[in-house]
């Protein structure tokens, strides 16, 4: 976090995400939720002692009520989600994934949570279904890759949500899934043999964008 290129928000607070921290992780981390909160509070103080601002800490998980509760137990600042698996075996249109993401944003907003909107560019874990990995099972359900126009419109929608709900989305940032989840995302931003630099070129036409 001391490096100048580290992402910061709210005037210099280092941005830090934690994914799927449940009872098992709390027990391992601090012997429970209160102990884990102390661990992360010590981490915050270590950063401050190094001359940094108080880290802006975000907990990620699938269900809004669960992640909101766990975030509060840890004393975190906001909630988000890493990815949104789904689709069908035959493939679902990208607009369906957009709607799922918007439902997540709205659910978090309705719960009066501080949030960082999740902006998934895809989901297609068929490579892992066809070549199983040892740490989890992935099914063949997937979404079709977005067109350039669909991706641009989705990003505009996410940016507009972040701007319009700037009290809930106080960090004024979004989490894009994903740069390089090549075996899971289906439409990563990193250049690929199939798409080349299509998605980078597409987003470079509308980004950066501000309220």
Secondary structure as UniProt FT lines:
FT   TURN            4..5
FT   STRAND          8..9
FT   TURN            10..12
FT   STRAND          13..19
FT   HELIX           23..30
FT   HELIX           33..49
FT   TURN            50..51
FT   STRAND          56..60
FT   HELIX           64..74
FT   STRAND          78..80
FT   HELIX           94..110
FT   TURN            111..112
FT   STRAND          117..120
FT   HELIX           126..130
FT   TURN            134..135
FT   STRAND          142..143
FT   HELIX           148..164
FT   TURN            165..171
FT   STRAND          174..177
FT   TURN            182..185
FT   TURN            193..195
FT   HELIX           198..204
FT   TURN            205..206
//
